[in-house]
Amino acid sequence: MDRIVLDQKVVIGEEVILEGPPLEALRFQGGRVGSILTLTDSEGKDFRGRVLRLSGKKASVLTFETFQSPTESPLEIILLQALPEKERMELIIQKATELGVSTIVPFKSEKSISLEERETKQKKAHRWQEIAIKAVQQSRRAGVPKIENYRSIEEALGYCREEGLKILLWEKEGESLRDVLKRFSTLHPPFGKEGEGGFKTNHPGRVYIMTGPEGGFSGEEVTLAKNQGFIPVKLGQRILRTETTAITLVGILQYELGDLG
């Protein structure tokens, strides 16, 4: 994630100078004179600041507020989202960003619309990263989730090489989400909650979520995902829209394993 991280301790009411990578992160977040943003100091504390001056080589930011805890969740959530129709992808990006997702990977599944089909109706894909940036500004997050390039389902699964809990949402059948999270929590106690021996943990963990299009996944796609370590999970008996599914699951994961609640 592109976040403004300083190599110095920040004191509220004092100006800090951004150069190099912090300045690049400021520009990536759309910062300009007068913008209010979140930055992190050398001790890992998050602050709010206002951009006073901005030039080609440096920026000056006046800090005016601090947070009691980090604005970024210790839980890394990677959302693999089959491309939905209409404006649903924009809604998913906006709300998942507000809830603290780390990365969003749009992909083509058997029953989803293709990016080419969607672009012929209304060009929106180029705005996906911009939507995430605006959601970061609204939610006061320190980091901007990366919106990966659109790809095939095979390429999306190939993105999930690192260790972590891998959940495939499948409306036809699957394990209970509660049971899956309980098993994972036993091995990786949630951030700030008591694990074995009563000790609290800062273990961040990583969760991959794979959600399908309006028509769901095919049996072949489910098999392909299971071969890559994904666990099919069903969210109750009601059929949810793809955007509802993605947003709901990200929220549940942050509550159970991350920093919500």
C-alpha positions in Angstrom: 0.0 0.0 0.0 1.2 3.5 -0.7 1.3 5.3 2.6 3.2 8.3 3.9 5.8 6.9 6.3 8.3 9.3 7.9 11.8 8.5 9.3 11.2 10.9 12.2 9.1 11.3 15.3 6.1 13.6 14.7 5.0 16.3 17.2 1.5 17.8 16.9 1.6 21.4 15.8 4.9 21.2 14.0 5.6 21.1 10.3 7.2 18.1 8.7 8.9 18.0 5.4 8.2 15.3 2.9 10.8 14.3 0.3 11.6 11.1 -1.6 9.2 8.2 -1.1 6.9 10.0 1.4 6.5 12.8 -1.2 5.7 10.2 -3.9 3.1 8.6 -1.7 1.6 12.0 -1.1 1.3 12.6 -4.9 -0.1 9.1 -5.4 -2.9 9.9 -2.8 -3.8 13.0 -4.8 -2.4 15.4 -2.2 -2.3 19.1 -3.0 -2.1 22.3 -1.0 -4.9 22.3 1.6 -5.3 18.5 1.5 -5.8 16.7 4.8 -4.1 13.3 5.0 -2.9 10.6 7.4 0.8 10.0 7.9 2.8 7.6 10.0 5.9 8.5 12.0 9.0 6.5 12.9 7.3 5.1 16.0 4.4 3.7 14.0 1.9 6.3 15.2 -0.6 7.8 12.8 -1.3 11.5 12.5 -3.6 13.8 10.6 -1.9 16.7 8.8 -2.7 19.5 6.3 -0.5 20.2 3.3 0.8 23.8 3.5 3.2 23.9 0.6 4.0 21.6 -2.3 6.7 21.8 -4.9 8.4 19.5 -7.3 10.9 18.3 -4.7 9.3 18.6 -1.3 6.1 19.3 0.6 5.4 20.8 4.0 2.7 19.3 6.2 1.3 20.7 9.5 0.2 17.9 11.9 -2.8 18.7 14.1 -4.3 15.4 15.4 -3.1 11.9 16.4 -4.9 8.6 16.6 -5.1 6.4 19.7 -4.4 3.3 17.6 -3.2 2.6 14.0 -5.6 3.3 11.2 -4.4 0.3 9.2 -5.6 -3.2 10.2 -2.9 -5.7 11.2 -4.9 -8.2 9.1 -4.0 -8.3 5.4 -7.0 -9.0 3.2 -6.7 -9.7 -0.5 -10.0 -9.6 -2.3 -10.2 -11.5 -5.6 -13.4 -10.2 -7.2 -15.0 -11.6 -10.4 -15.9 -8.6 -12.4 -19.6 -7.7 -11.8 -21.9 -5.7 -14.2 -23.0 -2.1 -13.9 -21.5 0.1 -11.1 -21.1 -2.7 -8.6 -17.3 -2.9 -8.9 -17.0 0.7 -7.9 -19.2 0.1 -4.9 -17.1 -2.9 -3.9 -13.8 -1.0 -4.2 -15.2 1.9 -2.2 -16.6 -0.1 0.7 -13.8 -2.7 0.9 -11.3 0.1 1.0 -13.2 1.8 3.9 -13.2 -1.6 5.7 -9.4 -1.9 5.4 -8.8 -4.3 2.5 -5.2 -4.4 1.4 -5.5 -5.5 -2.3 -8.3 -6.0 -4.8 -7.7 -8.3 -7.8 -10.5 -8.2 -10.5 -10.7 -11.3 -12.6 -12.8 -13.0 -15.4 -14.8 -16.0 -14.4 -16.9 -18.3 -16.6 -20.1 -16.5 -15.8 -18.9 -12.9 -15.3 -18.9 -10.1 -17.7 -15.5 -9.4 -19.4 -13.7 -6.1 -19.1 -14.0 -5.6 -22.8 -17.7 -6.1 -22.7 -18.0 -3.6 -19.9 -15.8 -1.0 -21.5 -18.0 -0.9 -24.6 -20.9 0.2 -22.4 -19.1 2.7 -20.2 -15.4 3.2 -19.5 -14.8 3.0 -15.8 -11.8 0.6 -15.2 -9.3 3.5 -15.4 -11.0 5.0 -12.3 -10.7 2.0 -10.0 -7.5 3.2 -8.3 -8.9 6.7 -8.1 -12.0 5.4 -6.3 -9.8 3.6 -3.8 -7.8 6.8 -3.1 -11.0 8.8 -2.5 -12.3 6.1 -0.1 -9.0 6.3 1.8 -9.3 10.1 2.1 -12.9 9.7 3.4 -12.1 7.0 5.8 -8.8 8.6 7.1 -6.8 5.5 6.3 -3.0 5.8 6.1 -2.6 3.3 3.2 -4.1 3.0 -0.2 -5.0 -0.6 -1.3 -3.6 -1.6 -4.6 -6.1 -2.3 -7.4 -4.4 -5.0 -9.5 -4.8 -5.4 -13.2 -7.8 -7.3 -14.5 -6.8 -11.0 -15.3 -8.1 -14.5 -15.8 -9.2 -16.7 -13.0 -6.1 -18.8 -13.4 -3.9 -15.7 -13.1 -5.9 -14.6 -10.1 -5.3 -17.9 -8.3 -1.6 -17.6 -9.2 -1.5 -14.4 -7.3 -2.2 -16.3 -4.0 1.1 -18.0 -3.6 1.9 -16.8 -0.1 0.6 -18.5 3.0 -2.7 -17.5 4.5 -6.3 -18.5 5.0 -8.0 -18.9 1.6 -11.8 -18.6 1.4 -13.9 -19.2 -1.7 -17.5 -18.0 -1.4 -19.8 -20.5 -3.0 -23.6 -20.3 -2.8 -24.2 -24.0 -3.5 -22.3 -25.6 -0.7 -19.4 -25.2 1.6 -18.2 -25.1 5.2 -19.6 -22.8 7.9 -17.7 -19.6 7.9 -17.8 -19.6 11.7 -16.1 -23.0 11.8 -13.4 -22.0 9.4 -12.6 -18.8 11.3 -12.6 -20.7 14.6 -9.9 -23.1 13.2 -7.8 -20.2 11.9 -8.1 -18.2 15.1 -6.8 -21.2 17.1 -3.6 -21.1 15.1 -3.5 -17.3 14.7 -5.2 -15.5 17.6 -6.9 -12.2 16.4 -5.0 -8.9 16.9 -5.5 -7.5 20.3 -7.4 -10.5 21.6 -6.3 -13.2 24.0 -4.7 -16.3 22.7 -3.3 -19.3 24.6 -2.1 -18.5 28.1 -4.1 -15.2 28.2 -1.5 -13.3 26.2 -2.5 -10.8 23.5 -1.1 -11.1 20.1 0.0 -8.8 17.3 0.0 -11.6 14.7 -1.4 -9.9 11.5 -2.4 -12.9 9.4 -3.4 -12.9 5.8 -6.7 -13.9 4.3 -7.6 -14.3 0.6 -11.2 -13.9 -0.3 -12.5 -15.1 -3.7 -16.0 -14.0 -4.7 -17.9 -14.8 -7.9 -20.2 -13.0 -10.3 -24.0 -12.8 -10.1 -24.2 -16.4 -11.6 -21.7 -17.9 -9.2 -18.8 -20.1 -9.8 -18.9 -23.2 -12.0 -18.0 -26.6 -10.5 -14.8 -26.6 -12.6 -13.7 -23.2 -11.1 -14.4 -24.4 -7.6 -12.2 -27.4 -8.2 -9.5 -25.2 -9.6 -9.6 -23.0 -6.5 -9.7 -25.9 -4.1 -6.5 -27.3 -5.8 -4.9 -24.0 -4.8 -5.9 -24.3 -1.2 -9.2 -22.4 -1.1 -11.9 -23.6 1.2 -15.5 -23.3 -0.1 -17.6 -21.4 2.3 -21.4 -20.7 2.3 -22.9 -17.6 3.9 -26.2 -19.0 5.1 -29.2 -19.9 3.0 -30.0 -16.5 1.5 -28.5 -15.7 -1.9 -26.6 -12.4 -1.7 -25.6 -10.1 -4.5 -21.8 -10.2 -5.3 -21.2 -6.8 -3.8 -23.1 -7.6 -0.6 -21.1 -10.8 -0.2 -17.7 -9.2 -0.7 -18.4 -6.2 1.6 -20.1 -8.4 4.3 -17.2 -10.9 4.4 -14.5 -8.2 4.7 -16.4 -6.7 7.6 -16.7 -10.0 9.3 -13.0 -10.8 8.9 -12.0 -7.4 10.3 -14.3 -8.0 13.3 -13.1 -11.6 14.0 -9.4 -11.3 13.1 -8.6 -7.6 12.5 -9.3 -4.3 14.2 -13.0 -3.8 14.2 -14.9 -4.0 17.4 
